Amino acid sequence: SQTIHQWPATLVQPVGSPLSLECTVEGTSNPNLYWYRQAAGRGLQLLFYSVGIGQISSEVPQNLSASRPQDRQFILSSKKLLLSDSGFYLCAWSPGIPGNTIYFGEGSWLTVV
Amino acid sequence: DQQVKQNSPSLSVQEGRISILNCDYTNSMFDYFLWYKKYPAEGPTFLISISSIKDKNEDGRFTVFLNKSAKHLSLHIVPSQPGDSAVYFCAATSPSGTYKYIFGTGTRLKVLA
């Protein structure tokens, strides 16, 4: 069966520091991969999605970036964090076939101080 | 531009009664709709989905209704149980080929014992 893992689960970072969140999917090949953010009192905001290695689509202009160095690995990064980057970050995957479910990881709590 | 909207941020229901969660969308090209349940500090879990070619889908205590002309879907939970207390998100996929999943802002359901 397919599984998705993301880490770290929790982190507290100072303003201006870099960020790296990592996500891996197991048990499937060529998945579509996604990064979402849930800010306090907000819905799930799509940040990035990828339909293949090296293919990244950005939904929201900001100081975050994403990379997909391997088929089942998705990384969310920032060179300099802002206070507004605080939130709950979720990695997700889907089979890449229309009409299919999207599955989420456990989430990563980021607090920028 | 919020393409998927959940206008009720919260809902309280007595145990054993019906819970009805609503969702509206603006893009008539959305072709697949999903409902997710989310507990604090966890990733959302998939509940039920419906294709745009149907108007109803049922799975146990959960039923999703789709009204395409009104661009409205709803999730019915019967009977409601205390364990159903969570935040519920509706989601829609963008037109086939782009693979984006757009989520609403969520409705917090509280089932009272």
Interface residues (C-beta under 8 A of the other chain):
Chain A: N32 Y34 Y36 R42 G43 L44 Q45 L46 Y49 V51 E59 F88 L90 A92 S94 G96 P98 G99 N100 T101 I102 Y103 F104 G105 E106 G107 W109
Chain B: Q6 D31 Y32 L34 Y36 A41 E42 G43 P44 T45 F46 S49 S51 F89 A91 T93 S96 G97 Y99 K100 Y101 I102 F103 G104 T105 G106
